[in-house]
């Protein structure tokens, strides 16, 4: 299959994303974000400032950033491992399709799907808080998708239980950095190899709130995710989906 045909197949991939994952992301995001904040706005009535001076601004940043991480976790769940466990790869690659190109395209199609769902949710949040920037939120979404999604893609290639492993790695890295990061021992050096999740809160508050973030933090997050995404593609090229 040539790349032109595979590129046209991305429309079917996007449709599958919306039906299998996009609707779930929208429902969860709507219940967690809009439904949480809208009653507060109605309760405050004319006293609702609608800007960063509102007492719920910090809550909005926290909830909106958590929705992005959860959305990426849902999107990357089983992106490769499901085809391996269910044997779908035999059908997908019964014709001359390069698995590396196919799954790389799928990764970015899912990224477009996550961005589209976050566009809808951020537009709803913007109606509640006019100071909430849709553009800044989409920038943060793209950053987290590469950072977290790159690791998730690698784990989906390397393991059969990728979503559970990704959640454990993402949360475990934060816990271990909090426990051992400030120490001056070999453990503090070892945790430096873990995903830079300790940068997320600061990046989320600055990037979503102001559209700016420390460039070193952004590069670290992007570089870590991109490295593991490349490692996942390397394993796909060298390994076998039947393993």
C-alpha positions as CSV (number, residue, x, y, z in Angstrom):
1,X,0.0,0.0,0.0
2,X,1.5,3.3,-1.0
3,X,1.6,6.3,1.3
4,X,-1.1,8.1,-0.5
5,X,-3.6,5.4,0.2
6,X,-2.4,5.1,3.8
7,X,-2.9,8.8,4.2
8,X,-6.5,8.6,2.9
9,X,-7.0,5.8,5.4
10,X,-6.4,8.3,8.2
11,X,-10.0,9.4,7.8
12,X,-11.1,6.0,8.9
13,X,-8.6,6.1,11.7
14,X,-10.0,9.4,12.9
15,X,-13.6,8.0,12.7
16,X,-12.5,5.0,14.8
17,X,-10.9,7.4,17.3
18,X,-14.1,9.4,17.6
19,X,-16.3,6.4,18.0
20,X,-14.1,4.4,20.4
21,X,-12.4,7.2,22.4
22,X,-13.5,10.7,21.4
23,X,-17.0,10.4,22.7
24,X,-15.8,9.0,26.0
25,X,-13.2,11.9,26.3
26,X,-15.9,14.5,25.6
27,X,-18.3,13.0,28.2
28,X,-15.7,12.7,30.9
29,X,-14.3,16.2,30.1
30,X,-17.8,17.7,30.1
31,X,-18.8,16.1,33.4
32,X,-15.5,16.9,35.1
33,X,-15.0,20.4,33.7
34,X,-18.1,22.2,32.5
35,X,-20.6,20.6,35.0
36,X,-18.2,21.3,37.9
37,X,-17.8,25.0,37.1
38,X,-21.1,26.0,35.6
39,X,-23.1,25.6,38.9
40,X,-20.5,27.8,40.6
41,X,-21.0,30.5,38.0
42,X,-24.8,30.4,38.4
43,X,-24.5,30.4,42.2
44,X,-22.3,33.6,42.2
45,X,-24.6,35.3,39.6
46,X,-23.5,38.9,38.9
47,X,-20.6,38.6,41.3
48,X,-18.9,36.1,39.0
49,X,-15.9,38.1,37.7
50,X,-15.1,35.7,34.8
51,X,-11.4,36.5,34.9
52,X,-8.3,35.3,36.8
53,X,-9.3,37.1,39.9
54,X,-12.2,34.6,40.5
55,X,-11.6,32.2,43.4
56,X,-12.1,29.2,41.1
57,X,-9.3,30.1,38.7
58,X,-6.8,27.9,40.4
59,X,-9.4,25.1,40.4
60,X,-10.0,25.6,36.7
61,X,-6.3,25.3,35.9
62,X,-6.0,22.1,38.0
63,X,-9.1,20.4,36.5
64,X,-8.4,21.4,32.9
65,X,-4.8,20.1,33.1
66,X,-6.0,16.9,34.7
67,X,-8.5,16.4,31.8
68,X,-5.7,16.6,29.3
69,X,-3.7,13.9,31.0
70,X,-6.7,11.7,31.3
71,X,-7.6,12.2,27.7
72,X,-4.1,11.2,26.5
73,X,-4.3,8.1,28.7
74,X,-7.6,7.2,27.1
75,X,-6.4,8.0,23.6
76,X,-3.2,5.9,23.8
77,X,-4.8,3.0,25.6
78,X,-4.0,-0.1,23.4
79,X,-2.9,1.9,20.4
80,X,-0.6,-1.0,19.4
81,X,-1.1,-3.6,22.1
82,X,-4.8,-4.2,21.3
83,X,-3.9,-5.2,17.8
84,X,-1.3,-7.6,19.1
85,X,-3.5,-9.2,21.8
86,X,-6.5,-9.5,19.6
87,X,-4.6,-10.7,16.5
88,X,-5.9,-7.7,14.4
89,X,-2.4,-7.2,13.0
90,X,-2.8,-10.2,10.8
91,X,-5.7,-8.5,9.0
92,X,-4.2,-5.0,9.1
93,X,-0.9,-6.1,7.6
94,X,-2.1,-8.9,5.3
95,X,-1.4,-6.3,2.5
96,X,2.0,-4.7,2.1
97,X,1.6,-2.0,4.8
98,X,4.6,-0.8,6.8
99,X,3.7,-1.1,10.5
100,X,6.1,1.7,11.4
101,X,4.4,4.1,9.1
102,X,0.9,2.9,10.0
103,X,1.3,3.3,13.7
104,X,3.2,6.6,13.4
105,X,0.3,7.9,11.4
106,X,-2.2,6.5,13.9
107,X,-0.3,8.3,16.7
108,X,-0.7,11.7,15.0
109,X,-4.3,11.0,14.0
110,X,-5.1,10.3,17.6
111,X,-3.3,13.5,18.5
112,X,-5.6,15.4,16.1
113,X,-8.5,13.7,17.7
114,X,-7.4,14.7,21.2
115,X,-6.8,18.3,20.1
116,X,-10.3,18.4,18.5
117,X,-12.0,17.2,21.7
118,X,-10.0,19.6,23.8
119,X,-11.0,22.4,21.4
120,X,-14.7,21.7,22.2
121,X,-14.1,21.4,25.9
122,X,-12.0,24.6,26.1
123,X,-14.5,26.5,24.1
124,X,-17.1,25.5,26.8
125,X,-14.8,26.6,29.6
126,X,-14.2,29.9,27.8
127,X,-17.9,30.6,27.9
128,X,-17.8,30.3,31.7
129,X,-14.4,32.0,32.1
130,X,-13.7,34.5,29.2
131,X,-10.1,34.8,30.4
132,X,-9.6,31.1,29.8
133,X,-7.5,30.9,26.6
134,X,-8.5,28.2,24.1
135,X,-5.2,28.7,22.2
136,X,-3.1,28.3,25.4
137,X,-5.0,25.2,26.3
138,X,-4.4,23.6,22.9
139,X,-0.7,24.4,23.2
140,X,-0.7,22.6,26.6
141,X,-2.6,19.7,25.1
142,X,-0.1,19.3,22.3
143,X,2.8,19.4,24.8
144,X,1.3,16.7,27.1
145,X,0.3,14.5,24.2
146,X,3.9,14.3,23.0
147,X,5.4,14.1,26.4
148,X,2.9,11.5,27.9
149,X,1.8,10.0,24.6
150,X,5.3,9.2,23.5
151,X,5.9,7.1,26.6
152,X,2.4,5.5,26.2
153,X,3.2,4.6,22.6
154,X,6.5,3.0,23.6
155,X,4.8,1.0,26.4
156,X,2.0,-0.1,24.0
157,X,4.7,-1.5,21.7
158,X,6.7,-3.1,24.5
159,X,4.0,-4.4,26.7
160,X,0.5,-5.8,26.6
161,X,-0.8,-3.8,29.5
162,X,0.2,-0.3,28.4
163,X,-2.5,1.8,30.0
164,X,-1.9,0.3,33.4
165,X,1.9,0.6,33.0
166,X,1.6,4.2,31.7
167,X,-0.5,5.2,34.7
168,X,1.9,3.5,37.1
169,X,4.9,5.1,35.4
170,X,3.3,8.6,35.3
171,X,2.1,8.5,38.9
172,X,5.0,6.6,40.3
173,X,7.5,9.0,38.8
174,X,5.8,11.9,40.6
175,X,5.7,10.0,43.9
176,X,9.4,8.9,43.7
177,X,10.6,12.4,42.7
178,X,8.7,13.9,45.6
179,X,10.2,11.3,48.0
180,X,13.8,11.1,46.8
181,X,14.3,14.1,44.6
182,X,15.5,16.4,47.4
183,X,18.0,13.9,48.8
184,X,21.6,13.8,47.8
185,X,21.9,10.0,47.4
186,X,22.1,7.6,44.5
187,X,18.3,7.4,44.6
188,X,18.0,11.1,43.9
189,X,20.2,10.6,40.9
190,X,18.2,7.5,39.7
191,X,14.9,9.4,39.8
192,X,16.3,11.9,37.4
193,X,15.9,9.2,34.7
194,X,12.1,9.1,35.3
195,X,9.6,11.1,33.3
196,X,9.8,14.9,34.3
197,X,6.2,14.9,35.7
198,X,7.4,17.2,38.5
199,X,7.4,20.0,35.9
200,X,3.7,19.5,34.9
201,X,2.1,21.7,37.6
202,X,4.3,24.7,36.9
203,X,4.1,24.3,33.1
204,X,0.3,23.9,33.3
205,X,-0.2,27.0,35.4
206,X,2.1,29.2,33.3
207,X,1.2,27.8,29.8
208,X,-2.6,27.6,30.2
209,X,-2.7,30.8,32.2
210,X,-0.3,33.1,30.3
211,X,0.7,31.2,27.2
212,X,4.3,31.2,28.3
213,X,6.4,28.6,30.1
214,X,10.0,27.9,30.9
215,X,11.6,26.8,27.7
216,X,13.9,24.3,29.4
217,X,10.8,22.6,31.0
218,X,9.0,22.5,27.7
219,X,12.1,21.1,25.9
220,X,12.6,18.4,28.6
221,X,9.0,17.3,28.4
222,X,8.9,17.2,24.6
223,X,12.3,15.6,24.3
224,X,11.5,12.8,26.8
225,X,8.2,12.0,24.9
226,X,9.8,12.2,21.5
227,X,12.7,9.9,22.5
228,X,10.3,7.2,23.7
229,X,8.1,7.6,20.6
230,X,11.2,7.0,18.5
231,X,12.2,4.0,20.6
232,X,8.7,2.6,20.0
233,X,9.0,3.0,16.3
234,X,12.5,1.3,16.4
235,X,11.1,-1.7,18.2
236,X,8.3,-1.9,15.7
237,X,10.8,-1.9,12.9
238,X,13.2,-4.4,14.4
239,X,10.7,-6.6,16.3
240,X,7.6,-8.6,15.4
241,X,4.0,-7.8,16.4
242,X,3.5,-11.5,16.9
243,X,6.0,-11.5,19.8
